[in-house]
Amino acid sequence: MPKRQAKVGESNCTPNSGTIATSQTMSATTIKYAVLLILTIQNASVPLIMRFARTSEADPYCVPLLVIIQEIMKLFASILLLTSEVGIMNVAGTIHTEVLGKPMSTLRLAIPAGLFFLQNNCMQLANSYLPAAVFQVTYQGKTFIVAILSVLMLGRRLERFKWLGIAGLALGVSLVQVSKSSDSKTEAVAAQEHTDAYSTMLLGLAYVLTAASCSGFANVYFEKMVKTTENASNGSKAPSLWVRNIQLASFTIMLGIPVLNLSKSFDVNNPWRGFNWSVWGVAINNAWGGLLVAVIVKYGDNILKGFSNAISTVLATIISIPIFGFQTGYPFAVGVILVIWSTMVYGRMIQFKGDWWNTVPFTPQMATGEESSLELNDVEKPKVDKIND
């Protein structure tokens, strides 16, 4: 018998097609929120675990050694993940082609690798002198640095709402610094350093700003490098994110070994001095946190990252109160709110209506006094693989 023709308005889809589509949508949504949860917990735990490890009563551990260990973990994990991506038979060839076969491209990554090594060292030292909540809020200043360097180094033009977010971020971080917040470890660290609490806070501020500057410059430099490379290669496919992580981790280890040998905190006879469970927790948390970037690139977006930063900042502040006896005042609370608001404005989670906020102001390329109506989406942006920050 001939098949019955579907009437107008009837669906030709099989009964299970809608169920499959719904299932795929739910799966993608579930993964997205799972990524948000994991990223938030990881971001909030970084300053908390570091603060605990750096201020514990155990013998002080060697910071450069810990950074090298976490990079070794990241290197092996990246090789395993690259193997799952290209297959065990192709992983050696891929590494040879992309790493050894392109020496100049690989060598350029020595600069961001060195900056990331310095950043990781400064982050740990900053947590010796700053309460975890103060560190977490201040470190968000890297968004300010990335934005400014993107304008200077990449020629990127930002809309007015982004400049508003940058200004609010700078003001919020400033309020946090003048709040004179402290925790139960502040006085003990000051006594150990034979100085006062205010001086230790200034030293911690110098370390965290150095870390944020290294992170910001390294990421903008990396983006500029990849953009130049892609233009020179006529848009050929960029290497895998795992290849980039292998290159960066390898350089970081090579640059870290000489620093380790010169470090006064490194004891050749007892290199694992001070390595308790919290120190190993710092190494593991930082290593897998860097690899988490790949998941964010695939399933997340800037809005997801912005929400995660905002929630993790609040979470780290709340947890610091019972764990470290964190004490603060109104300036800190206002600063935190301002930083979170500015981050959400910069990441388009809070949007302004009207053309004025969403257009780029006067740029040097314009000869007249008229304002540009060019939106950021119209500015060419390079397609690059993101790296850990």
Disulfide bonds with the S-S distance in Angstrom:
none
